Amino acid sequence: MDRLPSGCVTTGIGGWIGYARGRRFGVLVQGFIQTLQMDVSLNIPEWEICRDCHEEGKQCGFSRRRNQTACLARRHGTTNIGLIVGISVGGFVVVLTSLIILYILKTSKKDQEIRIKVEQLLATYGDAKPTRYSFSDIKKITMRFKNKLGQGGYGSVYKGELPNGIPVAVKMLESSKGEGQEFTNEVATIGRIHHINITRLLGFCSERSTRALVYEFMPNESLEKYIFSRQDKGSKKSLSMEKLLNIAIGIARGIEYLHQGCEQRILHFDIKPHNILLDYDLNPKISDFGLAKLCSRDVSIVTMTAMRGTMGYIAPEMYCRNFGTVSYKSDVYSFGMLLLEMIGGRKNLDPEIGRESEIYYPEWVYDRLVERQDLVLTMEIEQNDGEILQKLSKVALWCIQWSPTERPTMTRVLHMLVGSSEEVHMPPKPFVSQH
């Protein structure tokens, strides 16, 4: 094929540049210009091929297989990868944003439900309802949470002071635990109770996701600090046997009031030394109603959807309904286990005890009473304290009978504690296993 003269080529290039610009074909033409500047001539058919390729949306290039200029398929690999990455990142952002929005909506709904419940409860209080505080008030009362008293299962407890100078204990509840049940339980139960042996709820805070409970301050902390510290002979927290009896009577009066003295029967479901607080005169006060349940006084059977309480104090029927039905007698069982720990100064389920025969402490106490042997305790007792020890042991064993029907009511328990030891008969062995 004949070559075009230089001038013809130049003229042709100018025309093709105009055409290329109109077709947005500048990049390809620039390449052709550079090729021509290198004294490389181009055949007219090749121009036509490239023009047709552009119109068809294909790429013009040299085909090694054909050994000539031809239309080649465009390569989209890089573009596809970028597109996939972009779509993936965008999808992740959309999903994450949706989850955040759903969490906020769910949290807001839960907080709103709790506020509605609290308002409904306060409407039933009348003039005796506890004071409502804002979160700003709580920060002032606790001096910005300066003095932490302890950590519980549902939050932290701080010491504070009301504007009138009265010391208080402020429990800050974690919003992620208990679904607000702990908070509403406390407000619904102890908020309306006024008894010498039950801690008093002075106020509360329910502001957005912040929930706090303000109690009267107990300077002598919990009973647990006293009964489990007797092995330390230098401890200043030892209690006499007579004082232990008075504390036991006070706890029994408090539980009896919950079961019989309120408009609705209140089942605590978590009676243990840690939840018995002591005031300035070492008078006991039942606290922590987070697991409590209200029921009608004429209803003896309680429906439970989940087990409540603390290991070592939970009644057998809470584990297995074969032992009986859940009722106020479950609190009686927990009180009996508490009594055994009070007189023994050790936990009922102590993993540090070496001999298996002594692992289950209640059974050891029973065997000693049957054999009329002395109860060897971790503290020294006076000679006239033996009667108190015998009485507390018998009452405790009556309370922890495995069958709820064989356990006494708290009214009967209180009569046994106040009366003489001779009036308390020896209970049957309260265990499944017999040795």
C-alpha positions as CSV (number, residue, x, y, z in Angstrom):
1,M,0.0,0.0,0.0
2,D,1.3,3.5,-0.9
3,R,2.4,5.8,1.8
4,L,0.8,9.3,2.2
5,P,3.1,12.3,1.8
6,S,4.2,14.2,4.9
7,G,1.9,17.1,4.2
8,C,-1.1,14.9,3.7
9,V,-0.3,13.2,6.9
10,T,-0.1,16.5,8.7
11,T,-3.3,17.7,7.3
12,G,-5.0,14.4,8.1
13,I,-3.7,14.7,11.6
14,G,-5.2,18.1,12.1
15,G,-8.6,16.9,10.8
16,W,-8.4,13.8,13.0
17,I,-7.5,16.0,16.1
18,G,-10.7,18.0,15.6
19,Y,-12.7,14.8,15.2
20,A,-11.0,13.3,18.2
21,R,-11.7,16.2,20.4
22,G,-15.3,16.1,19.4
23,R,-15.4,12.4,20.3
24,R,-13.2,12.8,23.4
25,F,-10.5,10.8,21.7
26,G,-7.7,13.1,22.7
27,V,-5.7,10.6,24.6
28,L,-5.4,8.2,21.7
29,V,-4.6,11.0,19.2
30,Q,-1.8,12.3,21.5
31,G,-0.3,8.9,21.3
32,F,-0.6,9.0,17.5
33,I,1.1,12.4,17.4
34,Q,4.0,11.2,19.5
35,T,4.3,8.2,17.2
36,L,4.3,10.4,14.2
37,Q,7.0,12.7,15.7
38,M,9.2,9.6,15.9
39,D,8.9,9.4,12.1
40,V,6.5,6.4,12.3
41,S,3.9,6.5,9.6
42,L,0.3,5.3,10.1
43,N,-1.9,3.7,7.5
44,I,-5.3,5.2,6.9
45,P,-7.1,1.8,7.6
46,E,-5.6,1.8,11.1
47,W,-7.2,5.1,11.8
48,E,-10.5,3.8,10.7
49,I,-10.1,0.7,12.8
50,C,-9.4,2.8,15.9
51,R,-12.3,5.1,15.1
52,D,-14.6,2.1,14.9
53,C,-13.3,0.7,18.1
54,H,-14.0,3.9,19.9
55,E,-17.5,4.0,18.6
56,E,-18.1,0.5,19.7
57,G,-16.8,1.2,23.2
58,K,-13.7,-0.9,22.7
59,Q,-10.0,-0.3,23.1
60,C,-7.8,0.2,20.0
61,G,-4.4,-1.6,20.2
62,F,-2.0,-4.0,18.6
63,S,-3.1,-7.6,18.6
64,R,-0.2,-10.0,18.9
65,R,-2.4,-12.9,17.9
66,R,-3.5,-11.2,14.6
67,N,-0.2,-9.3,14.3
68,Q,-2.0,-6.1,13.5
69,T,-4.0,-3.2,14.9
70,A,-7.4,-4.4,16.2
71,C,-10.2,-3.8,18.6
72,L,-9.5,-5.1,22.1
73,A,-11.9,-5.7,25.0
74,R,-11.5,-3.1,27.8
75,R,-9.9,-4.3,31.0
76,H,-12.1,-3.7,34.0
77,G,-10.2,-5.6,36.7
78,T,-9.0,-2.6,38.6
79,T,-12.3,-0.8,38.3
80,N,-14.2,-3.9,39.5
81,I,-11.9,-4.3,42.5
82,G,-12.4,-0.7,43.5
83,L,-16.1,-1.0,43.0
84,I,-16.3,-4.1,45.2
85,V,-14.2,-2.4,47.9
86,G,-16.4,0.7,47.7
87,I,-19.6,-1.3,48.0
88,S,-18.2,-3.4,50.9
89,V,-17.1,-0.4,52.9
90,G,-20.4,1.4,52.2
91,G,-22.4,-1.6,53.2
92,F,-20.4,-2.0,56.4
93,V,-21.0,1.7,57.3
94,V,-24.7,1.3,56.6
95,V,-25.0,-1.8,58.8
96,L,-23.0,-0.3,61.6
97,T,-25.1,2.9,61.5
98,S,-28.3,0.8,61.6
99,L,-27.1,-1.2,64.6
100,I,-26.2,2.0,66.5
101,I,-29.6,3.5,65.7
102,L,-31.3,0.3,66.8
103,Y,-29.3,0.2,70.1
104,I,-30.1,3.8,70.8
105,L,-33.8,3.3,70.1
106,K,-33.9,0.1,72.2
107,T,-32.1,1.8,75.1
108,S,-34.4,4.8,74.9
109,K,-37.4,2.5,74.8
110,K,-36.1,0.6,77.9
111,D,-35.4,3.8,79.8
112,Q,-38.8,5.1,78.9
113,E,-40.5,1.9,80.1
114,I,-38.5,2.2,83.4
115,R,-39.6,5.8,83.9
116,I,-43.2,4.9,83.2
117,K,-43.0,2.1,85.8
118,V,-41.4,4.4,88.4
119,E,-44.1,7.0,87.8
120,Q,-46.8,4.4,88.3
121,L,-45.2,3.2,91.5
122,L,-44.8,6.7,92.9
123,A,-48.5,7.4,92.2
124,T,-49.4,4.7,94.6
125,Y,-47.1,6.0,97.4
126,G,-49.1,9.1,98.4
127,D,-47.2,11.6,100.5
128,A,-44.7,9.0,101.8
129,K,-42.8,8.6,98.6
130,P,-39.0,8.9,98.5
131,T,-37.3,12.1,97.2
132,R,-36.5,12.3,93.5
133,Y,-33.0,13.6,92.7
134,S,-31.4,14.7,89.4
135,F,-28.0,13.3,88.3
136,S,-26.5,16.7,89.2
137,D,-27.9,16.3,92.7
138,I,-26.4,12.8,93.0
139,K,-23.0,14.2,92.0
140,K,-23.2,16.8,94.7
141,I,-24.4,14.3,97.3
142,T,-21.5,12.0,96.6
143,M,-19.0,14.8,96.0
144,R,-18.5,13.5,92.5
145,F,-18.3,9.8,93.7
146,K,-15.3,10.5,95.8
147,N,-15.8,7.9,98.6
148,K,-16.5,4.4,97.2
149,L,-17.9,2.0,99.9
150,G,-18.1,-1.2,97.8
151,Q,-18.9,-3.0,94.6
152,G,-22.0,-5.1,94.2
153,G,-23.5,-7.3,91.5
154,Y,-25.5,-4.5,90.0
155,G,-23.2,-1.5,90.5
156,S,-21.1,0.5,92.9
157,V,-22.0,2.1,96.3
158,Y,-20.7,5.5,97.4
159,K,-20.9,7.4,100.6
160,G,-22.6,10.8,100.5
161,E,-24.3,13.5,102.5
162,L,-27.6,15.2,102.0
163,P,-27.9,19.0,102.1
164,N,-29.2,18.7,105.7
165,G,-26.1,16.8,106.7
166,I,-27.6,13.3,107.0
167,P,-25.0,10.7,105.8
168,V,-26.3,8.4,103.0
169,A,-25.2,5.5,100.9
170,V,-25.8,5.9,97.1
171,K,-26.0,2.8,94.9
172,M,-25.3,3.6,91.2
173,L,-26.9,0.9,89.1
174,E,-25.3,-0.2,85.9
175,S,-27.7,0.2,83.0
176,S,-26.4,-2.9,81.2
177,K,-27.4,-5.3,84.0
178,G,-30.7,-6.5,85.2
179,E,-32.7,-4.7,82.5
180,G,-33.7,-2.2,85.1
181,Q,-35.4,-4.8,87.3
182,E,-33.1,-4.2,90.2
183,F,-34.1,-0.5,90.2
184,T,-37.9,-1.0,89.9
185,N,-37.8,-3.8,92.5
186,E,-36.1,-1.5,95.1
187,V,-38.5,1.4,94.4
188,A,-41.5,-0.9,94.5
189,T,-40.6,-2.7,97.7
190,I,-38.4,-0.9,100.2
191,G,-39.5,2.6,99.0
192,R,-42.8,2.1,100.9
193,I,-41.5,0.1,103.9
194,H,-40.8,1.8,107.2
195,H,-39.5,-0.8,109.7
196,I,-36.6,-0.7,112.2
197,N,-35.0,-3.8,110.7
198,I,-35.2,-2.8,107.0
199,T,-33.0,-0.2,105.4
200,R,-34.8,2.9,104.4
201,L,-34.8,4.2,100.8
202,L,-34.5,8.0,101.1
203,G,-34.4,8.9,97.5
204,F,-33.7,7.9,93.9
205,C,-32.5,9.1,90.5
206,S,-34.0,8.1,87.2
207,E,-32.6,10.4,84.5
208,R,-32.1,9.0,81.0
209,S,-29.9,5.9,81.4
210,T,-28.7,7.0,84.9
211,R,-30.4,5.2,87.9
212,A,-29.3,5.6,91.5
213,L,-30.8,4.7,94.9
214,V,-30.1,6.7,98.0
215,Y,-30.2,4.8,101.3
216,E,-29.7,5.7,105.0
217,F,-26.0,5.1,105.8
218,M,-25.0,2.1,107.9
219,P,-21.7,2.9,109.7
220,N,-20.9,-0.6,110.8
221,E,-21.2,-2.1,107.4
222,S,-22.5,-5.7,106.9
223,L,-22.9,-8.6,109.2
224,E,-20.5,-10.5,107.0
225,K,-17.6,-8.4,108.2
226,Y,-18.2,-9.6,111.8
227,I,-19.1,-13.3,111.6
228,F,-16.4,-14.3,109.1
229,S,-13.6,-12.4,110.9
230,R,-13.6,-14.3,114.2
231,Q,-10.6,-16.4,113.2
232,D,-8.6,-13.3,113.5
233,K,-8.1,-13.0,117.3
234,G,-7.0,-9.4,117.0
235,S,-10.2,-8.4,115.1
236,K,-12.3,-5.7,116.7
237,K,-15.4,-6.9,115.0
238,S,-16.2,-9.9,117.2
239,L,-19.7,-10.2,118.6
240,S,-20.9,-11.9,121.8
241,M,-23.3,-14.7,121.7
242,E,-26.0,-12.5,123.3
243,K,-25.5,-9.9,120.6
244,L,-25.7,-12.5,117.9
245,L,-29.1,-13.6,119.3
246,N,-30.3,-10.0,119.3
247,I,-29.2,-9.6,115.7
248,A,-30.9,-12.9,114.8
249,I,-34.2,-11.7,116.4
250,G,-34.0,-8.4,114.5
251,I,-33.5,-10.1,111.2
252,A,-36.4,-12.5,111.9
253,R,-38.6,-9.5,112.7
254,G,-37.7,-7.8,109.5
255,I,-38.4,-10.9,107.4
256,E,-41.7,-11.5,109.3
257,Y,-42.7,-7.9,108.4
258,L,-42.0,-8.6,104.8
259,H,-44.1,-11.7,104.8
260,Q,-47.0,-10.7,107.0
261,G,-46.8,-6.9,107.8
262,C,-47.1,-5.4,104.3
263,E,-50.1,-4.9,102.1
264,Q,-48.4,-7.2,99.6
265,R,-46.2,-10.1,100.7
266,I,-42.6,-9.4,99.8
267,L,-40.2,-12.3,99.2
268,H,-36.6,-11.2,99.5
269,F,-34.9,-14.2,97.8
270,D,-31.4,-13.1,98.8
271,I,-31.1,-13.3,102.6
272,K,-27.4,-13.6,103.5
273,P,-24.8,-11.9,105.8
274,H,-23.7,-9.5,103.0
275,N,-27.2,-8.1,102.8
276,I,-27.6,-7.5,106.6
277,L,-26.4,-4.0,107.5
278,L,-25.7,-2.8,111.0
279,D,-26.4,0.7,112.3
280,Y,-24.6,2.6,115.0
281,D,-26.0,0.3,117.7
282,L,-25.4,-2.9,115.7
283,N,-29.1,-3.3,115.1
284,P,-29.6,-5.3,111.9
285,K,-31.3,-4.0,108.8
286,I,-32.2,-6.1,105.8
287,S,-31.0,-4.5,102.5
288,D,-30.7,-5.2,98.8
289,F,-34.2,-5.9,97.4
290,G,-33.0,-6.3,93.8
291,L,-34.2,-9.9,93.6
292,A,-37.4,-9.4,95.6
293,K,-40.8,-10.4,94.4
294,L,-44.2,-9.0,95.4
295,C,-47.2,-11.3,95.7
296,S,-50.6,-11.4,97.3
297,R,-50.7,-12.4,101.0
298,D,-53.2,-15.1,100.3
299,V,-51.1,-16.7,97.6
300,S,-48.6,-19.3,98.9
301,I,-47.1,-20.5,95.6
302,V,-44.9,-18.2,93.6
303,T,-44.2,-18.7,89.9
304,M,-40.5,-18.4,89.0
305,T,-39.0,-18.0,85.5
306,A,-35.4,-18.2,86.8
307,M,-33.5,-19.2,89.9
308,R,-32.9,-16.3,92.3
309,G,-30.4,-16.0,95.2
310,T,-26.8,-16.8,96.1
311,M,-25.2,-20.2,96.2
312,G,-25.2,-21.6,99.7
313,Y,-28.4,-19.8,100.7
314,I,-30.8,-20.9,97.9
315,A,-33.6,-23.3,99.0
316,P,-33.7,-26.8,97.4
317,E,-37.1,-26.1,95.7
318,M,-35.4,-23.3,93.7
319,Y,-33.2,-25.9,92.1
320,C,-35.7,-28.7,91.7
321,R,-39.5,-28.6,92.1
322,N,-39.5,-32.2,93.4
323,F,-38.6,-30.7,96.8
324,G,-41.7,-28.5,96.8
325,T,-43.0,-25.3,95.4
326,V,-41.3,-21.9,95.7
327,S,-42.9,-19.7,98.4
328,Y,-42.1,-17.4,101.3
329,K,-40.6,-20.6,102.9
330,S,-37.6,-20.1,100.6
331,D,-36.7,-17.0,102.7
332,V,-37.0,-19.2,105.8
333,Y,-34.4,-21.6,104.4
334,S,-32.0,-18.7,103.6
335,F,-32.4,-17.4,107.1
336,G,-31.6,-20.8,108.6
337,M,-28.4,-21.0,106.6
338,L,-27.6,-17.5,107.8
339,L,-28.1,-18.5,111.4
340,L,-25.7,-21.4,111.0
341,E,-23.0,-19.1,109.7
342,M,-23.6,-16.6,112.5
343,I,-23.0,-19.3,115.2
344,G,-20.2,-21.0,113.5
345,G,-18.3,-18.0,112.1
346,R,-17.7,-19.8,108.8
347,K,-19.4,-20.3,105.5
348,N,-21.7,-23.3,105.1
349,L,-20.0,-24.2,101.8
350,D,-16.3,-23.7,102.6
351,P,-13.9,-25.1,99.9
352,E,-10.9,-24.7,102.2
353,I,-12.2,-27.4,104.7
354,G,-9.9,-30.4,104.3
355,R,-12.1,-33.3,105.4
356,E,-15.1,-34.2,103.4
357,S,-17.2,-35.0,106.5
358,E,-16.9,-31.4,107.4
359,I,-17.6,-29.8,104.0
360,Y,-21.3,-29.6,104.7
361,Y,-21.3,-27.7,107.9
362,P,-25.1,-27.9,108.7
363,E,-24.9,-31.7,108.8
364,W,-22.0,-31.5,111.2
365,V,-24.0,-29.3,113.5
366,Y,-26.9,-31.7,113.5
367,D,-24.7,-34.7,114.3
368,R,-23.1,-32.8,117.2
369,L,-26.5,-31.8,118.7
370,V,-27.9,-35.4,118.4
371,E,-24.8,-36.8,120.1
372,R,-25.1,-34.0,122.7
373,Q,-21.5,-32.9,122.1
374,D,-20.2,-29.3,122.4
375,L,-20.2,-27.2,119.2
376,V,-16.6,-26.3,118.7
377,L,-16.7,-22.7,117.4
378,T,-14.1,-20.3,116.1
379,M,-14.7,-18.0,119.0
380,E,-14.6,-18.3,122.7
381,I,-18.0,-18.3,124.5
382,E,-19.0,-17.9,128.1
383,Q,-20.4,-20.9,130.0
384,N,-24.0,-19.4,130.1
385,D,-23.9,-18.9,126.3
386,G,-24.4,-22.6,125.7
387,E,-28.1,-22.3,125.9
388,I,-28.2,-19.5,123.3
389,L,-25.9,-21.6,121.0
390,Q,-28.2,-24.6,121.4
391,K,-31.3,-22.6,120.6
392,L,-29.8,-20.9,117.6
393,S,-28.6,-24.2,116.2
394,K,-32.0,-25.9,116.6
395,V,-33.9,-23.0,115.0
396,A,-31.5,-22.9,112.1
397,L,-31.9,-26.7,111.5
398,W,-35.7,-26.3,111.6
399,C,-35.5,-23.5,109.0
400,I,-33.3,-25.5,106.6
401,Q,-35.6,-28.6,106.3
402,W,-35.5,-29.7,102.7
403,S,-39.3,-29.9,102.4
404,P,-40.8,-26.4,102.5
405,T,-43.9,-27.7,104.4
406,E,-41.7,-28.8,107.3
407,R,-40.2,-25.4,107.7
408,P,-41.8,-23.0,110.3
409,T,-43.1,-19.6,109.3
410,M,-41.1,-16.6,110.3
411,T,-43.7,-15.9,113.0
412,R,-43.0,-19.3,114.5
413,V,-39.2,-18.7,114.1
414,L,-39.5,-15.5,116.0
415,H,-41.3,-17.2,118.9
416,M,-38.6,-19.8,119.1
417,L,-35.8,-17.3,119.2
418,V,-37.5,-15.2,121.9
419,G,-38.4,-18.2,124.0
420,S,-36.2,-20.6,126.0
421,S,-34.0,-23.3,124.5
422,E,-36.1,-26.0,126.2
423,E,-39.2,-25.0,124.2
424,V,-37.4,-25.6,120.9
425,H,-37.6,-29.3,120.1
426,M,-35.0,-31.2,118.2
427,P,-35.8,-31.1,114.5
428,P,-35.6,-34.1,112.1
429,K,-32.5,-34.5,110.0
430,P,-32.8,-31.9,107.3
431,F,-30.8,-33.7,104.6
432,V,-31.3,-36.2,101.8
433,S,-28.2,-38.2,102.5
434,Q,-28.0,-40.2,105.6
435,H,-24.7,-41.4,107.2
